[in-house]
Amino acid sequence: MEQTKSGESVGTEEEKWVYDSSFDHKGRVPLRATTGAWKASLFIIAIEFSERLSYFGIASSLIIYLTRVIHMDLKTAAKNCNYWIGITTMMPLLGGFLADACLGRFSTVLCSSFVYLLGLILLTSSRLVPSLKPCDDSGICHEPRKIHEVVFFLAIYLVSIGTGGHKPALESFGADQFDDDHHEERIQKMSFFNWWNFGLCCGLLLGVTVVVYVQDYVSWAIADLVLTAVMAVSIGIFCIGRSVYRYRKPTGSPFTPMFQVLVAAFSKRNLPYPSNPAKFYEVIPKSRKIEGRLLYHTNKLKFLDKAAIIENEQSSAEKQQNPWRLVTVTKVEEMKLLLNMIPIWLAALPFGISVAQTSTFFIKQATTLNREITHSFQVPPASIYSLAAIGMIISVTFYDRILVPVLRNLTGNERGFKILQRIGIGMAFSIVTMVVAALVEKKRLTLVEKDPVKGSNSMSVFWLAPQFLIIGFGDGFTIVGLQEYFYDQVPDSMRSLGIAFYLSVIGMANFLSSLLITVVDRVTEKGGKSWLGKDLNSSRLDNFYWLLAAIAAVDLCVYVFLARRYSYKNVQGRAAVAVADCYDGDEAGAMA
């Protein structure tokens, strides 16, 4: 009877308070009713909306600005776009490390937001201050002032630095508002990534429609002023939510334990492997209220397990307690998680290369087509990107509200699909996207050949709608899936870096896209005519798209092979085993 009352007391206490290593704005254990969950994450989604509004307001029209105002040729402009997007999405590796290791996620978001704001102010100045404008007051020039180029590129790369801290810390900070060991909040957390991307797409939609329209038909400077004002307001909104957030302390360099595992495993490489997993070293905390989560032992990558072997009793106590000589099973399993992620990260790159075309060649195609809606209104070329956002919104809503509830009932899996299955579905859509894009471009080139003077102006810009909608629909599976995968499967101390790993897929893919453009240009030029000429009409972009479709198809086969052999993170919950996705119980071992 006493045990029952005690159990009820513990259950009531854990329902009232949040014991997941987080704390409130006063450094206390958070009260569940007044902190975290949706009441906190809505403030966080609001500033993400603002950041994506600014980012896509710049990114979607960047290739047009570089060709029209900076007067770059198509290949150079596309490469510069890919370099900027690549750096912008690789910078989060540094920002994520700083957030996890020393600054904390809230502080990182706040500092990076001010750097972002500074970049927007400088960008606005490059278009408003007379001495920094690309041309004199007449507005006619064949080459912009060098000072404008310098200030312009400095401004957009300040935005890159701001994004570097903003993106990984903000998304992981938002996911931190949900307790993994609380059933209701765990279910809400699965929806968080879907609605995070819904807010992201809303910012994207306004960025590539309203902002781009102002850029094209009113003034680049006015558009920049709007973006700067919205960012300033959203920083204020983010600070207002300070009292309802749940915070986590930075834990020092997350890579140190990983190096300790490698050093300890190597130093004990000649020790015999124990027949009983219970002989591996693990520290069971006296209170689960303040400690991190423990991981089960798995049978993969066994050479790392030797780092957790307890040596004979004759070894000195100092040697036994040396973290470079003996580490816990949990640290070993965290190292295995990171190693298991490398093949998945590599397999996601071809998908990222396909996505990279949406902000470069897809938009440049739109400039050659008939964009007239009425006699007095034309769709800005970059606004066609909004169809990708619409596709993603439809995909995320369909997945979260229809598909997942049905699959939960059928399979009993809380997620509906396993994370890697969701990613794979989106990869299949990227293949279809490239096939459709190749067919549409072939039709456009046929019109150019028939009438070189009029070109493809008789072809509606909405011929591009299918490829944007399909890639957007695929993003709802793969992009959201990658976010969830890299947040969920990394060690708990590396979750900002986890989001950075996801972003680095897109960043590295943009660099690879630039490299692929260079390689294809040089190889095909030797054959007589480059597939990527000075402009679209002298290019064979359809062949380039067919090449991407083939690469994506081969990659999907490799990815399926890897995903079917992947072992998900196996976590010990406070009351029961909480498994991140799917779990083979045979791989679990007892711990000393």
Residue pairs with C-beta under 8 A, 6 or more apart in sequence:
14 182
14 574
14 575
15 32
15 182
16 31
16 32
16 33
17 29
17 30
17 31
17 32
18 29
18 30
18 31
18 32
18 35
18 36
18 179
18 182
18 246
19 29
19 181
19 288
19 289
19 290
19 574
20 179
20 180
20 181
21 248
21 249
21 290
21 291
21 292
21 492
22 30
22 36
22 176
22 246
22 247
22 248
23 29
23 30
23 246
23 247
23 248
23 249
24 30
24 31
24 35
24 243
24 245
24 246
24 247
25 242
25 243
25 245
25 247
29 289
30 36
30 246
32 179
32 182
34 244
35 177
35 244
35 245
35 246
36 177
36 178
36 179
36 185
36 244
36 245
36 246
37 177
37 178
37 185
37 188
38 188
39 244
40 177
40 241
40 244
40 245
40 246
41 174
41 177
41 178
41 192
41 196
42 241
43 237
43 238
43 240
43 241
43 244
43 245
44 170
44 173
44 174
44 177
44 238
44 241
45 174
45 195
45 196
45 199
46 199
46 234
46 237
46 238
47 109
47 113
47 170
47 234
47 235
47 237
47 238
48 170
48 171
48 174
48 196
48 199
48 200
48 203
49 199
49 200
49 202
49 203
49 234
50 203
50 230
50 231
50 233
50 234
51 113
51 116
51 163
51 166
51 167
51 170
51 203
51 231
51 234
52 199
52 200
52 203
52 204
52 207
53 203
53 204
53 206
53 207
53 211
53 227
53 230
54 116
54 120
54 159
54 207
54 227
54 230
54 231
55 88
55 159
55 163
55 207
56 203
56 204
56 207
56 208
56 211
56 385
57 207
57 208
57 211
57 212
57 215
57 223
57 227
58 123
58 156
58 159
58 227
59 81
59 84
59 85
59 359
60 207
60 208
60 212
60 359
60 363
60 382
60 383
60 385
61 212
61 215
61 216
61 363
61 380
61 381
61 382
62 80
62 81
62 84
62 156
62 359
63 77
63 78
63 81
63 359
63 360
63 363
63 364
64 363
64 364
64 367
64 381
64 382
65 220
66 72
66 76
66 77
66 80
66 81
67 73
67 74
67 77
67 364
69 134
69 144
70 77
70 134
70 144
70 149
70 152
71 142
71 143
71 144
72 80
73 534
73 535
74 364
74 532
74 533
74 534
74 535
74 536
74 539
75 517
75 521
75 532
75 534
78 360
78 361
78 364
78 514
78 517
79 514
79 517
79 518
81 359
81 360
82 356
82 360
82 510
82 511
82 513
82 514
82 517
83 510
83 511
83 514
84 156
84 157
84 160
85 356
85 359
85 506
85 507
85 510
86 507
86 508
86 509
86 510
86 511
86 514
87 157
87 160
87 507
88 159
88 160
88 163
88 164
88 507
89 163
89 167
89 503
89 504
89 506
89 507
89 510
90 503
90 504
90 507
90 508
90 511
91 160
91 161
91 163
91 164
91 165
91 507
92 163
92 164
92 165
92 167
92 168
92 499
92 500
92 503
92 504
92 507
93 164
93 497
93 500
93 501
93 503
93 504
94 164
95 108
95 112
95 164
95 165
95 166
95 167
95 168
95 169
95 496
95 500
96 168
96 169
96 172
96 494
96 496
96 497
96 498
96 499
96 500
96 501
97 253
97 254
97 496
97 497
97 500
98 108
98 165
99 105
99 108
99 165
99 168
99 169
99 172
99 250
99 496
99 497
100 250
100 251
100 254
100 493
100 494
100 495
100 496
100 497
101 250
101 251
101 252
101 253
101 254
102 250
102 252
103 111
103 250
104 247
104 248
104 249
104 250
105 169
105 170
105 172
105 173
105 176
105 247
105 248
105 496
106 169
106 173
106 242
106 245
106 247
108 165
108 169
108 496
109 165
109 166
109 169
109 170
109 173
109 238
110 235
110 238
110 239
111 165
112 161
112 162
112 163
112 164
112 165
112 166
112 169
113 162
113 166
113 231
113 234
113 235
113 238
114 162
114 235
115 158
115 161
115 162
115 165
116 158
116 159
116 162
116 163
116 166
116 231
117 162
117 228
117 231
117 232
117 235
118 158
118 162
119 155
119 156
119 157
119 158
119 159
119 160
119 161
119 162
120 155
120 159
120 224
120 227
120 228
120 231
121 228
122 151
122 154
122 155
122 158
123 152
123 155
123 156
123 159
123 224
124 221
124 224
124 225
124 228
125 132
125 151
125 155
126 132
126 133
126 148
126 151
126 152
126 155
127 133
127 134
127 219
127 220
127 221
127 224
128 221
128 224
130 137
131 147
132 145
132 147
132 148
132 151
133 145
133 148
134 141
134 144
134 145
134 148
135 141
135 144
135 145
167 499
167 500
167 503
168 496
168 497
168 498
168 499
168 500
168 503
169 496
169 499
171 196
171 483
171 487
171 499
172 487
172 495
172 496
172 498
172 499
173 245
173 496
174 192
174 196
175 189
175 192
175 193
175 487
175 495
176 246
176 247
176 248
176 495
177 192
177 245
177 246
178 185
178 186
178 188
178 189
178 192
179 185
179 186
180 186
180 189
180 293
180 571
180 573
180 578
181 573
181 574
181 575
181 578
186 414
186 578
187 414
190 404
190 414
190 415
190 484
191 400
193 480
193 483
193 484
193 487
194 396
194 397
194 399
194 400
194 480
195 396
195 400
196 483
197 392
197 396
197 476
197 479
197 480
197 483
198 393
198 396
198 397
201 389
201 390
201 392
201 393
201 396
202 389
202 393
204 385
204 386
204 388
204 389
205 386
205 389
205 390
205 393
208 382
208 383
208 384
208 385
208 386
208 389
209 383
209 386
211 223
211 226
211 227
212 223
212 380
212 382
212 383
213 380
213 383
214 222
214 223
214 226
215 223
215 380
215 382
216 380
216 382
217 380
251 493
254 491
254 493
254 494
254 497
257 323
257 327
257 331
257 334
257 335
257 493
258 331
258 334
258 335
258 338
260 307
260 323
260 324
260 327
260 331
261 304
261 307
261 327
261 331
261 332
261 334
261 335
262 304
262 307
262 335
263 324
264 306
264 307
264 308
264 323
264 324
264 325
264 326
264 327
265 303
265 304
265 305
265 306
265 307
265 332
267 324
267 325
268 306
268 307
268 309
268 311
268 325
269 303
269 306
271 306
271 309
271 311
273 302
273 305
273 306
273 309
274 280
274 309
276 590
277 297
277 589
277 590
277 591
278 589
278 590
278 591
278 592
279 309
279 310
279 592
280 297
280 305
280 308
280 309
280 310
280 329
280 332
280 589
280 591
280 592
281 308
281 309
281 310
281 326
281 327
281 328
281 329
281 592
282 294
282 308
282 328
282 329
282 330
282 591
282 592
283 328
284 294
284 591
285 291
288 574
292 330
292 492
292 493
293 330
293 492
293 571
293 572
293 573
293 578
294 329
294 330
294 571
294 572
294 591
295 329
295 330
295 333
295 334
295 569
295 570
295 571
295 572
296 329
296 333
296 570
296 571
296 572
296 577
296 587
296 588
296 589
296 591
297 305
297 329
297 332
297 333
297 587
297 588
297 589
297 591
298 333
298 336
298 567
298 570
298 587
298 588
298 589
299 587
299 589
300 336
300 340
300 567
300 587
301 336
301 339
301 340
304 332
304 335
304 336
305 332
307 326
307 327
307 331
307 332
308 326
308 327
308 328
308 329
308 331
308 332
309 326
310 320
310 326
310 592
311 319
311 320
311 326
319 325
320 326
329 591
333 570
334 491
337 489
337 490
337 491
337 569
338 490
338 491
340 489
340 566
340 567
341 486
341 489
341 490
341 501
343 562
344 420
344 485
344 559
344 562
344 563
344 566
345 501
345 504
345 505
347 555
347 558
347 559
347 562
348 423
348 427
348 478
348 482
348 505
348 559
349 505
349 508
349 509
349 512
349 555
350 427
350 430
350 509
350 548
350 551
350 552
350 555
351 426
351 427
351 430
351 478
351 505
351 509
351 552
351 555
352 505
352 506
352 508
352 509
352 510
352 512
353 509
353 512
353 513
353 516
353 548
353 551
353 552
354 430
354 433
354 434
354 471
354 548
354 552
355 430
355 471
355 475
355 479
355 506
355 509
356 506
356 509
356 510
356 513
357 434
357 437
357 513
357 545
357 548
358 385
358 388
358 468
358 471
359 385
360 513
361 541
361 544
362 384
362 385
362 437
362 464
362 467
362 468
363 381
363 382
363 384
363 385
364 381
364 536
365 441
365 444
365 464
365 536
365 541
366 379
366 381
366 382
366 384
366 461
366 464
367 381
368 444
368 455
368 456
368 457
368 536
368 537
369 444
369 456
369 457
369 459
369 460
369 461
369 463
369 464
370 457
370 458
370 459
370 460
370 461
371 378
371 379
371 380
371 381
371 461
372 378
372 379
373 379
379 461
381 461
384 461
384 464
384 465
384 468
385 468
387 464
387 465
387 468
387 469
387 472
388 468
388 469
388 471
388 472
388 475
389 472
390 469
390 472
391 468
391 469
391 470
391 471
391 472
391 473
391 474
391 475
391 476
392 472
392 473
392 475
392 476
392 479
393 472
393 476
394 472
394 473
394 476
395 472
395 473
395 474
395 475
395 476
395 477
396 476
396 480
398 476
399 416
399 422
399 476
399 477
399 480
403 416
403 417
404 415
404 416
404 417
405 416
406 416
407 413
407 416
407 417
408 414
408 416
413 582
415 581
417 425
418 568
418 581
418 582
419 481
419 484
419 485
419 488
419 489
419 568
419 581
420 481
420 485
420 563
420 566
421 563
422 477
422 478
422 480
422 481
422 484
423 477
423 478
423 481
423 482
423 485
423 559
423 563
424 556
424 559
424 560
424 563
425 474
425 477
425 478
426 474
426 475
426 476
426 477
426 478
426 479
426 481
427 474
427 478
427 552
427 555
427 556
427 559
428 474
428 556
429 470
429 471
429 473
429 474
429 477
429 478
430 471
430 474
430 478
430 552
431 549
431 552
431 553
431 556
432 470
432 474
433 467
433 470
433 471
433 474
434 545
434 546
434 548
434 549
434 552
435 545
435 546
435 549
436 466
436 467
436 470
437 467
437 542
437 545
438 542
438 543
438 545
438 546
438 549
439 542
440 463
440 464
440 466
440 467
441 541
441 542
441 545
442 542
443 459
443 463
444 456
444 459
444 463
445 456
445 537
445 540
445 541
445 542
447 455
447 456
447 458
447 459
448 455
448 456
448 537
451 458
452 537
455 537
456 537
482 502
482 505
483 499
483 502
485 502
486 498
486 499
486 501
486 502
487 495
487 498
487 499
487 502
488 498
488 569
488 580
488 581
489 498
489 568
489 569
489 580
490 497
490 498
490 501
517 532
520 530
520 531
520 532
520 544
520 547
521 530
521 531
521 532
524 530
524 531
524 532
524 540
524 543
529 540
530 539
531 539
531 540
531 541
531 543
531 544
532 539
532 540
532 541
532 544
533 539
567 584
567 587
568 579
568 580
568 581
568 582
568 583
569 579
569 580
569 581
570 577
570 579
570 580
570 583
570 587
570 588
571 577
571 578
571 579
571 580
572 578
577 583
